[in-house]
Amino acid sequence: MTFGTTYVHEELQTLMIDGKLIKDCQIISNSLNDCFISTAVRVNDGKLNIWNLDINHRMEYLQQTFKKHFLSIKFKYTSIKKFKKIIAPLKPSNSNGYNEISTKIVKACAQFIISLLTYIYNQSLSTGILLSCLKYSVVKPIFQIGNKNDMSDCRRISLLTSLSKIFEKLIYTRIFQHLIHNNILVDEQYGFRTNSSTVQATHKLLNALFNAVNNKKK
């Protein structure tokens, strides 16, 4: 594992496809698209086991670990006031998805569109239907290391629309609140939690090791 790695955003000029070096941009684009789509399909169908584990075994493990029944999650409506809190911390970036509406534009127009967005997102929460326009993203292949002509050495970056990011944050807050309220997350889960970090996990591990050594000496 490497840290602090900087990836150079280079456009793919050539790509190795079926043993041939292809320069046609349209063929390269179609090949990358087919590769990305087929990978997701194979993972969902269980044909591509990226962790080399038995899926049935994983389900049995989860059922044995979480024996108690958890309440079904219910997505509550959001209010304009809470919606403002979701938009406020967004960085006014110029990056955008396929619709070319950046977060900078959304924040600038927030007072004029916030009521409408609140209504639309609440409808999605109540019906369980996500607008089709929020499902699309621009997927860009970013070269990492290795052979620049090999598509397997490209990292896929999905550029979501700003409106998709807002809805994602809306869903995240509700799921996280559900996990905390029902005490579903284990105490050993340190990463990606408020007021918690992997530093605390390291401290707990070292403390346990030192206690074990001291107890053994006694």
Order of alpha helices (4+ residues) and beta strands (2+ residues): beta-beta-alpha-alpha-alpha-alpha-alpha-beta-beta-alpha-alpha
